[in-house]
Amino acid sequence: MRGDLGGYVSYTLDRIEARRRHAIVAVAGPLANIATGMAAAGIPSLDKSRDLSAASAVATAFAILSVGMGLANLIPFDGSDGTRLLRYFRPARR
Protein backbone atom coordinates (compact mmCIF):
# COMPACT_ATOMS: atom_id res chain seq x y z
CA MET A 1 0.00 0.00 0.00
CA ARG A 2 1.41 3.37 -1.01
CA GLY A 3 0.62 6.70 0.64
CA ASP A 4 1.35 10.28 -0.31
CA LEU A 5 1.46 13.08 2.22
CA GLY A 6 1.00 16.40 0.48
CA GLY A 7 3.41 15.58 -2.34
CA TYR A 8 6.50 15.97 -0.16
CA VAL A 9 6.61 12.68 1.72
CA SER A 10 5.66 9.30 0.38
CA TYR A 11 5.89 5.94 2.06
CA THR A 12 5.05 2.32 1.42
CA LEU A 13 3.39 0.00 3.93
CA ASP A 14 2.40 -3.62 3.70
CA ARG A 15 -1.26 -4.55 3.89
CA ILE A 16 -0.95 -5.96 7.42
CA GLU A 17 -2.08 -3.35 9.93
CA ALA A 18 -1.83 -0.67 7.24
CA ARG A 19 -4.71 1.44 8.65
CA ARG A 20 -3.06 1.74 12.05
CA ARG A 21 0.33 2.54 10.53
CA HIS A 22 -1.20 5.21 8.28
CA ALA A 23 -2.74 6.78 11.38
CA ILE A 24 0.60 6.74 13.22
CA VAL A 25 2.35 8.42 10.29
CA ALA A 26 -0.49 10.95 9.95
CA VAL A 27 -0.45 11.94 13.64
CA ALA A 28 3.35 12.24 13.82
CA GLY A 29 3.55 15.51 11.86
CA PRO A 30 0.96 17.50 13.81
CA LEU A 31 2.29 16.15 17.11
CA ALA A 32 5.81 17.21 16.15
CA ASN A 33 4.52 20.70 15.30
CA ILE A 34 2.65 21.01 18.58
CA ALA A 35 5.54 19.65 20.67
CA THR A 36 8.03 21.97 18.98
CA GLY A 37 5.69 24.90 19.51
CA MET A 38 5.26 24.09 23.18
CA ALA A 39 9.03 23.85 23.62
CA ALA A 40 9.50 27.20 21.87
CA ALA A 41 6.78 28.72 24.07
CA GLY A 42 8.97 28.01 27.11
CA ILE A 43 11.91 30.00 25.77
CA PRO A 44 10.56 33.47 26.71
CA SER A 45 10.22 32.33 30.32
CA LEU A 46 13.98 31.74 30.36
CA ASP A 47 14.55 35.42 29.57
CA LYS A 48 15.55 37.01 32.90
CA SER A 49 14.88 40.59 31.82
CA ARG A 50 11.36 41.97 32.07
CA ASP A 51 11.32 43.39 28.56
CA LEU A 52 10.69 41.08 25.61
CA SER A 53 13.98 40.59 23.79
CA ALA A 54 14.19 39.88 20.07
CA ALA A 55 14.99 36.21 20.68
CA SER A 56 11.96 35.85 22.95
CA ALA A 57 9.75 37.55 20.37
CA VAL A 58 10.97 35.21 17.64
CA ALA A 59 10.47 32.18 19.89
CA THR A 60 6.93 33.31 20.73
CA ALA A 61 6.09 33.83 17.06
CA PHE A 62 7.58 30.43 16.19
CA ALA A 63 5.55 28.78 18.95
CA ILE A 64 2.30 30.33 17.74
CA LEU A 65 2.97 29.40 14.11
CA SER A 66 4.09 25.87 14.91
CA VAL A 67 1.11 25.04 17.12
CA GLY A 68 -1.21 26.69 14.59
CA MET A 69 0.20 24.61 11.74
CA GLY A 70 -0.15 21.43 13.78
CA LEU A 71 -3.77 22.17 14.63
CA ALA A 72 -4.60 23.28 11.08
CA ASN A 73 -3.19 20.04 9.71
CA LEU A 74 -5.66 18.11 11.86
CA ILE A 75 -8.59 19.76 10.05
CA PRO A 76 -9.95 17.18 7.61
CA PHE A 77 -9.52 18.46 4.05
CA ASP A 78 -8.23 16.67 0.96
CA GLY A 79 -4.64 15.58 1.52
CA SER A 80 -4.35 16.58 5.18
CA ASP A 81 -3.39 14.40 8.10
CA GLY A 82 -6.80 15.13 9.58
CA THR A 83 -8.44 13.30 6.68
CA ARG A 84 -6.25 10.25 7.24
CA LEU A 85 -7.06 10.24 10.95
CA LEU A 86 -10.76 10.64 10.24
CA ARG A 87 -10.60 7.62 7.91
CA TYR A 88 -8.84 5.64 10.64
CA PHE A 89 -11.47 6.34 13.28
CA ARG A 90 -14.37 5.58 10.96
CA PRO A 91 -15.31 1.90 10.71
CA ALA A 92 -13.62 0.15 7.79
CA ARG A 93 -15.83 -0.76 4.85
CA ARG A 94 -15.62 -4.37 3.76
Rosetta silent file (secondary structure, phi, psi, omega in degrees, C-alpha in Angstrom):
SEQUENCE: MRGDLGGYVSYTLDRIEARRRHAIVAVAGPLANIATGMAAAGIPSLDKSRDLSAASAVATAFAILSVGMGLANLIPFDGSDGTRLLRYFRPARR
SCORE:     score description
SCORE:     0.000 S_00000001
   1 L     0.000  133.625 -175.843    0.000    0.000    0.000 S_00000001
   2 E  -114.986  137.473  177.874    1.413    3.374   -1.007 S_00000001
   3 E  -123.633  155.767  178.310    0.621    6.697    0.640 S_00000001
   4 E  -133.849  125.111 -179.993    1.347   10.279   -0.313 S_00000001
   5 E  -108.210   94.537  173.630    1.460   13.079    2.215 S_00000001
   6 L    63.937   16.646  177.684    1.000   16.403    0.477 S_00000001
   7 L    82.728   -9.396 -177.582    3.414   15.579   -2.340 S_00000001
   8 L   -99.615  -34.855 -177.093    6.500   15.967   -0.155 S_00000001
   9 E  -124.355  130.591  172.959    6.605   12.682    1.721 S_00000001
  10 E  -129.856  153.469 -177.273    5.662    9.303    0.378 S_00000001
  11 E  -150.314  160.594  179.883    5.886    5.942    2.063 S_00000001
  12 E  -126.151  130.482  178.430    5.048    2.319    1.420 S_00000001
  13 L  -125.802  150.221  173.885    3.390    0.004    3.932 S_00000001
  14 L   -74.630  169.152 -177.095    2.404   -3.620    3.700 S_00000001
  15 L   -70.550  -24.112 -177.333   -1.255   -4.546    3.890 S_00000001
  16 L   -72.038  121.989  179.077   -0.950   -5.959    7.415 S_00000001
  17 L    56.651   31.621 -176.457   -2.085   -3.348    9.932 S_00000001
  18 H   -66.019  -38.008 -179.444   -1.829   -0.667    7.243 S_00000001
  19 H   -60.052  -45.653 -178.792   -4.708    1.438    8.646 S_00000001
  20 H   -66.297  -39.999 -179.857   -3.060    1.741   12.048 S_00000001
  21 H   -68.266  -37.771  174.961    0.330    2.541   10.528 S_00000001
  22 H   -60.563  -41.355  179.561   -1.201    5.211    8.281 S_00000001
  23 H   -65.231  -39.509  178.917   -2.740    6.778   11.378 S_00000001
  24 H   -64.428  -43.880  178.572    0.599    6.738   13.221 S_00000001
  25 H   -64.805  -40.321 -177.911    2.348    8.417   10.289 S_00000001
  26 H   -68.141  -34.015 -177.761   -0.489   10.952    9.952 S_00000001
  27 H   -83.313  -17.874 -176.786   -0.447   11.942   13.636 S_00000001
  28 H   -64.066  -41.863 -178.475    3.354   12.239   13.815 S_00000001
  29 H   -63.466  -55.908  178.585    3.550   15.510   11.862 S_00000001
  30 H   -60.620  -37.208  177.744    0.955   17.501   13.813 S_00000001
  31 H   -65.337  -37.827  177.052    2.288   16.146   17.110 S_00000001
  32 H   -64.671  -41.488  177.018    5.806   17.214   16.153 S_00000001
  33 H   -61.039  -46.741 -176.888    4.523   20.696   15.300 S_00000001
  34 H   -67.353  -41.963  179.610    2.647   21.014   18.584 S_00000001
  35 H   -65.338  -41.363  177.973    5.543   19.645   20.674 S_00000001
  36 H   -64.840  -40.168  178.266    8.030   21.969   18.981 S_00000001
  37 H   -64.727  -40.140  178.399    5.692   24.898   19.508 S_00000001
  38 H   -66.780  -37.550  177.119    5.264   24.094   23.181 S_00000001
  39 H   -66.043  -41.246  178.496    9.035   23.853   23.616 S_00000001
  40 H   -68.288  -28.685  179.080    9.499   27.202   21.873 S_00000001
  41 H   -67.249  -24.685  178.929    6.785   28.716   24.070 S_00000001
  42 L   -79.535  -15.010 -177.589    8.966   28.006   27.112 S_00000001
  43 H   -63.303  -44.677  179.814   11.907   29.999   25.767 S_00000001
  44 H   -60.966  -25.813  178.702   10.564   33.469   26.708 S_00000001
  45 H   -72.152  -17.793  177.026   10.217   32.330   30.320 S_00000001
  46 H   -79.983  -14.570 -179.776   13.980   31.739   30.359 S_00000001
  47 L   -74.121  117.186 -174.855   14.554   35.417   29.575 S_00000001
  48 L   -76.225  -24.785  179.925   15.547   37.014   32.895 S_00000001
  49 L   -78.398  157.148 -177.339   14.882   40.589   31.824 S_00000001
  50 L   -79.618  -26.344  179.115   11.363   41.967   32.070 S_00000001
  51 L   -83.513  153.536 -176.582   11.316   43.393   28.557 S_00000001
  52 L   -82.526  110.770  179.951   10.691   41.085   25.614 S_00000001
  53 L   -75.155  169.400 -179.843   13.983   40.587   23.788 S_00000001
  54 H   -62.442  -40.903  179.890   14.194   39.878   20.069 S_00000001
  55 H   -63.796  -39.562  178.565   14.988   36.211   20.684 S_00000001
  56 H   -67.700  -37.180  178.532   11.958   35.853   22.946 S_00000001
  57 H   -65.987  -41.177  178.056    9.749   37.549   20.371 S_00000001
  58 H   -66.086  -41.576  178.935   10.967   35.213   17.636 S_00000001
  59 H   -63.639  -40.022  178.179   10.470   32.178   19.895 S_00000001
  60 H   -65.335  -44.292  178.099    6.931   33.306   20.728 S_00000001
  61 H   -62.795  -42.178  178.133    6.090   33.831   17.057 S_00000001
  62 H   -61.977  -41.717 -179.730    7.581   30.434   16.189 S_00000001
  63 H   -62.533  -45.264 -179.199    5.549   28.776   18.951 S_00000001
  64 H   -63.526  -45.828 -179.943    2.300   30.331   17.739 S_00000001
  65 H   -65.452  -41.413 -177.611    2.966   29.398   14.110 S_00000001
  66 H   -66.385  -46.908  178.350    4.090   25.868   14.914 S_00000001
  67 H   -65.350  -39.743  178.006    1.110   25.045   17.116 S_00000001
  68 H   -61.689  -42.496  178.033   -1.209   26.694   14.592 S_00000001
  69 H   -64.892  -40.283  179.074    0.196   24.606   11.739 S_00000001
  70 H   -63.520  -42.990  178.980   -0.147   21.428   13.780 S_00000001
  71 H   -69.994  -39.595  179.528   -3.773   22.171   14.630 S_00000001
  72 H   -64.711  -33.206  179.982   -4.603   23.285   11.077 S_00000001
  73 L   -72.468  -14.900  176.087   -3.187   20.044    9.708 S_00000001
  74 L   -85.075  -10.114  176.365   -5.658   18.114   11.860 S_00000001
  75 L   -71.405  128.001 -177.573   -8.589   19.757   10.046 S_00000001
  76 L   -75.454  105.912  168.940   -9.954   17.177    7.610 S_00000001
  77 L  -139.196  164.561 -171.845   -9.515   18.461    4.045 S_00000001
  78 L   -55.335  119.463  177.747   -8.235   16.674    0.962 S_00000001
  79 L    92.738   -3.629 -177.941   -4.640   15.577    1.520 S_00000001
  80 L   -87.871  163.851  175.217   -4.350   16.580    5.177 S_00000001
  81 H   -66.862  -29.590  177.798   -3.391   14.403    8.095 S_00000001
  82 H   -60.700  -37.116  177.531   -6.803   15.133    9.581 S_00000001
  83 H   -65.644  -42.776  179.160   -8.445   13.301    6.683 S_00000001
  84 H   -64.076  -39.641  178.743   -6.248   10.249    7.237 S_00000001
  85 H   -69.003  -37.824  176.907   -7.059   10.237   10.946 S_00000001
  86 H   -62.136  -42.058  176.941  -10.760   10.635   10.241 S_00000001
  87 H   -63.003  -35.662 -179.986  -10.601    7.622    7.915 S_00000001
  88 H   -67.111  -41.493 -175.575   -8.840    5.638   10.635 S_00000001
  89 H   -81.249  -15.255  173.265  -11.466    6.335   13.281 S_00000001
  90 L   -79.393  148.651  178.299  -14.369    5.577   10.962 S_00000001
  91 L   -61.598  141.132 -179.765  -15.310    1.898   10.705 S_00000001
  92 L   -71.851  137.299  175.632  -13.618    0.146    7.789 S_00000001
  93 L   -83.270  140.935 -179.935  -15.827   -0.762    4.852 S_00000001
  94 L  -116.297    0.000    0.000  -15.624   -4.371    3.763 S_00000001
